[in-house]
Amino acid sequence: MMKKNLKLLASALGFFFLFYACRTDEMASSEQRAQDEKIGAFERFENLRSQEILSKQTHSSKSGASLPLSYAQPFSEIIYQFLVKHPDFYDKLADDFGEIDYNVASQTFGEDKKYIFYPILKDGKVTSLWYGKLKEDRTWVDFYLVHDPSASTQRMIGEFQNYYSKKAVNRGEPDPPVKEIPEIVITPPSTNPPINDPLPNTGGGGTYTPPYTGDMSGGPIMHGGGTGTGTTQDPCKKAESSMTSANTILKNSEVQQKMDVALKGKVQASNEWSVAIGQKPNGQYEVTPPVEQSASNGTIPTSQLTSPYIGDGHSHAGNRGNPSGGDLYHMMTSLAGNPALKYRFVYGNSDEGTAETYALVITNASLAQQFLSQYPKDENYDPQDHSIKEKSMLGIEFYKAKKYYSSGTYDNSSGENYDSKAVAMAYILDKFNAGISIAKADANGNLKKINADVAQITVPYSGGKVKEGVKVSKCP
């Protein structure tokens, strides 16, 4: 178990106040990009950055909050993922040197390469530096611990320490606006050493200390590729146990009468209706009476439960039953005070005008909380339409899959009629390893997990044309 709390979480991945002078280069044109699979965090970020740059070029006035354009964001994202998966590595780093502060960074953005340095603090003192270098084609990133007595390293540590000293003096006052300062530079190694081998001394006599050297270095397999989550585990196998439990609940006689039948009868109502589900110590389920909400949202009546809250159900007034972005984010935020929560059933009308049932099922609560920290609600959720925010890290991928499905650029082997937003939801939940699955009940009332991936497909009715689209299936 980790000895100290990771300091990233929502705040660190949500914004970056940078101690820096950074030189940025515009994105390389698509024809110059390498064909190899890219590290997902950088691909997503650069797609977002390209969209933001294009938006600023085509609109004379800005609307809404500016998006973060700092490479500290994807660098921090993959460091966080690595440390969560390797707690022993994290504990050793914390014991020997301290905690990485991801909110403060010195960056050098050259024509092709991206370099970043983070300070590592222990007891309020900067002890060392964490150095990252991204390969030009975004298929590999190297990380090193910099801890040596060389003049260049000590000067850099001193610059970071000055930042914290000034911050301590101004404690209680708002942080001053970020301004450019002379760039902190340390000469990168002239050669790329084999991974896991010690880096040679640089001109200043600096030593990059093992066992940390290269341990976090890697490509798409380690840090997540641009077309997947970096894991080869069967998504159906990962969700099988949780989906079986969700079907057990849905087919329970108590749940059938008090939730399933009740909410199917409300899908034509002008307002939403909701119920809460609890589970007693003897395993029996408790379902509250349906409570009327507003036309587009409401509150789950958990206060009426006398047993631990494990799930809920609600209707979408006159709309399709696919879970919205609000359904997803409100479920994830509820996890903090309700660790037993795993199921959210949603009822609506299909395109044919018949009742349909979808479900969000939490398969791994730790991954779900990590996903929420990595993609915070305030940055990725639009409260105006209860959906995923279009100009966000999640939104780029969500609306890409939605557009493909809506336009007919898909290969759907499921035999089911899904809403395009349900397909997009399935795609981002699997792509970002969210620990949550989305499912739809088939004609027999059995929930089946929806699988979606953006890939090269043969477009239906196109004469065999192959292009990028969304591939859709369901689990057995």
C-alpha angles and dihedrals in degrees: 000000000000113000095210135032116261106245099212108075118118100333097049096047093039100060141358126213100196128210097204158090104235131186112210128199125204117253117279113252116261093249089059094053118107118250093227119106110272129220103269098227092057094042092052092046095048092048088054092045092050090052092049092049090049091048092053091049095050101040123066093204132039122238125193129357120325117252120239111261098185122124086215085083100065092034090055092044095060094040089054092049091050095049092048090053094044107042093164089059090048093049092051093048091048093047096046102038113359137242128332112237105217094183092069124057145155112218137190115194109188129178093281111356130070119208128181137180125198125190119239114214134198121180090348095306127111105238103170146338136258111218126198129186123188120207116239095247091047093238097113138032128191125207127191138177110233111205117146142115096249117132094240094052094045091049090053092047087050092053091052091046090053089057092056092043091054090046090053091051090051094044111150092026124098114268110261117250113276111260133181118267130178106293117257107232134186118177110252117228113277093226134039108241123212111275114269092018120114114263114243120250115272127225093278092054093255119160125208101215124229142242086048097049109114095344091123095037116114151110137250095314093058100032103029127271130246093252101042148002098278093254129107096199114128106258090214092054091048092054099034099098095044093045090051089053091049090053091047090056094044092053095045110118094232092050092043094057101035100038114012099044093033096052096041085059090055101052092098093047120112092237135044121256127204142191133190125223125212133178123222124218089257090058096253118135126239120205124188121222113267114272122206116238134179125290095272111014145008148155127288107239095234091144089072093061121101092190134054114295110245104159149340145209135214140172128238106226107241093332138102118285100237112125113255128224087260091054089053098046096042089052093051094047090050090059092078094070098024110052093171093059112119112139137063117175119195126194128199147133122290122220087265091057096251126124116269132188129213128175140199110213123190107220097173119020094194092055090046091054090046090051090051091051092048095046105029121205096240091056100041107030127078109208091192096069098014091238139111110292109255098219098050137097090262094039094062091061096034096055093040090061092041092053092050092051095043092050095049095252094133145101108220114184095165098088088223132118105232129183110247091239090054089056091047090049091051090050098053094041091056097036093054095038091238097172088237131101131199120216140177128211114245127217090284093053095253118139112234122190114243116228122197133172134171106235145131108294140172104252113233116251092004100113093256098312112166120208141135114294141131122289113208132191140146133231120255 
